[in-house]
Amino acid sequence: MYPLFLYMIFLFGATAAAFWVWMIIDCATREPVEGNERLIWILIIVLAHWIGALIYYFVRRPKRIDLYGR
C-alpha cells in the first residue's frame, strides 16, 4: 500500500506541475500586451504555484476569452 500512496502523490505533483506550466504559457502568450495585467497574472501564477494557476484558470481565463476571443 505504501508504494501506491507514493505513486499517487507523484502523479498529483506531476499533474499539478504540468497544469502550472500550461497556465504560465497560456498567460504569457494570450494575455493582451497593453497594461500590466500580463505581468501581474504571471507573478500570481509563479508565486502561488498551482493554486495561482487554478485562480487564473477559473477567474481570469474565462473573462479573457469573453473579451478577446482567445
Residue frames relative to the residue before (quaternion, step in Angstrom):
aa qw qx qy qz dx dy dz
M 1.0000 0.0000 0.0000 0.0000 0.00 0.00 0.00
Y 0.6167 0.5777 -0.3425 0.4107 3.58 1.00 -0.74
P 0.6715 0.4702 -0.3274 0.4699 3.68 0.83 -0.78
L 0.6139 0.5443 -0.3513 0.4510 3.60 1.05 -0.65
F 0.6348 0.5267 -0.3157 0.4690 3.57 1.02 -0.81
L 0.6642 0.4927 -0.3010 0.4748 3.60 0.93 -0.87
Y 0.6303 0.5296 -0.3271 0.4640 3.57 1.05 -0.78
M 0.6642 0.5000 -0.3064 0.4637 3.59 0.95 -0.83
I 0.6314 0.5115 -0.3287 0.4813 3.60 1.02 -0.73
F 0.6488 0.5080 -0.3153 0.4708 3.58 0.94 -0.85
L 0.6545 0.5154 -0.3084 0.4592 3.59 0.94 -0.86
F 0.6460 0.5046 -0.3140 0.4790 3.59 0.96 -0.82
G 0.6702 0.5048 -0.2953 0.4570 3.59 0.91 -0.90
A 0.6630 0.4947 -0.3040 0.4725 3.57 0.95 -0.84
T 0.6495 0.5044 -0.3127 0.4753 3.59 1.01 -0.78
A 0.6519 0.5064 -0.3120 0.4704 3.59 0.94 -0.85
A 0.6603 0.4998 -0.3117 0.4659 3.61 0.95 -0.81
A 0.6501 0.5015 -0.3216 0.4716 3.61 0.97 -0.78
F 0.6380 0.5144 -0.3208 0.4748 3.59 1.00 -0.80
W 0.6302 0.5452 -0.3147 0.4545 3.58 1.02 -0.88
V 0.6706 0.4801 -0.2902 0.4854 3.60 0.89 -0.92
W 0.6304 0.5354 -0.3317 0.4539 3.60 0.97 -0.83
M 0.6893 0.4741 -0.2917 0.4637 3.61 0.90 -0.85
I 0.6056 0.5297 -0.3587 0.4733 3.60 1.07 -0.62
I 0.6751 0.4837 -0.2920 0.4744 3.59 0.88 -0.92
D 0.6391 0.5250 -0.3232 0.4599 3.59 0.95 -0.84
C 0.6796 0.4823 -0.2872 0.4723 3.57 0.89 -0.92
A 0.6966 0.4898 -0.2837 0.4409 3.60 0.85 -0.92
T 0.7593 0.3905 -0.2189 0.4723 3.59 1.02 -0.65
R 0.7955 0.3518 -0.1650 0.4649 3.60 1.06 -0.60
E 0.5372 0.5925 -0.4282 0.4207 3.60 1.18 -0.18
P 0.5458 -0.6191 0.4398 0.3541 3.60 -1.04 0.67
V 0.5399 -0.6587 0.4362 0.2905 3.55 -1.13 0.74
E 0.5891 0.5970 -0.3740 0.3958 3.60 1.08 -0.62
G 0.8254 0.2326 -0.1776 0.4827 3.53 -1.11 0.74
N 0.5962 -0.5911 0.4315 0.3301 3.51 -1.36 -0.21
E 0.3538 0.7731 -0.4790 0.2183 3.60 1.23 0.12
R 0.6291 0.5387 -0.3458 0.4410 3.59 0.95 -0.80
L 0.6806 0.4884 -0.2874 0.4643 3.57 0.85 -0.98
I 0.6536 0.5140 -0.3166 0.4564 3.59 0.91 -0.87
W 0.6867 0.4730 -0.2956 0.4662 3.60 0.86 -0.89
I 0.6245 0.5194 -0.3512 0.4658 3.60 0.99 -0.70
L 0.6493 0.5079 -0.3191 0.4676 3.59 0.97 -0.81
I 0.6325 0.5215 -0.3325 0.4663 3.60 0.98 -0.80
I 0.6802 0.4880 -0.2943 0.4610 3.58 0.87 -0.94
V 0.6907 0.4847 -0.2888 0.4522 3.59 0.87 -0.92
L 0.7402 0.4356 -0.2460 0.4493 3.58 0.83 -0.94
A 0.7415 0.3703 -0.2278 0.5111 3.61 1.08 -0.59
H 0.3652 -0.7735 0.4398 0.2738 3.58 1.38 0.13
W 0.8512 -0.1378 0.0591 0.5030 3.64 -0.89 -0.77
I 0.5821 0.5473 -0.3914 0.4566 3.62 1.14 -0.38
G 0.6415 0.5051 -0.3105 0.4868 3.58 1.04 -0.77
A 0.6317 0.5235 -0.3272 0.4690 3.57 1.07 -0.73
L 0.6411 0.5076 -0.3216 0.4774 3.59 1.02 -0.75
I 0.6294 0.5202 -0.3342 0.4706 3.59 0.98 -0.81
Y 0.6593 0.4978 -0.3129 0.4686 3.59 0.88 -0.89
Y 0.6681 0.5253 -0.3021 0.4318 3.59 0.89 -0.95
F 0.7805 0.3587 -0.1901 0.4754 3.59 0.84 -0.91
V 0.7298 0.4114 -0.2446 0.4881 3.63 1.11 -0.53
R 0.8102 0.3145 -0.1595 0.4682 3.58 0.52 -1.13
R 0.6514 0.5676 -0.3361 0.3749 3.59 0.81 -0.96
P 0.6797 0.4625 -0.3278 0.4653 3.68 0.78 -0.79
K 0.6336 0.5250 -0.3291 0.4633 3.59 1.06 -0.74
R 0.6487 0.5127 -0.3128 0.4674 3.58 0.99 -0.85
I 0.6490 0.5104 -0.3207 0.4641 3.59 0.95 -0.82
D 0.6502 0.5058 -0.3139 0.4721 3.60 1.00 -0.78
L 0.7186 0.4562 -0.2604 0.4557 3.60 0.91 -0.88
Y 0.8277 0.2415 -0.0765 0.5008 3.56 0.81 -1.02
G 0.4181 -0.7464 0.4356 0.2799 3.59 1.23 -0.18
R 0.7168 0.3654 -0.2703 0.5288 3.59 1.14 0.50
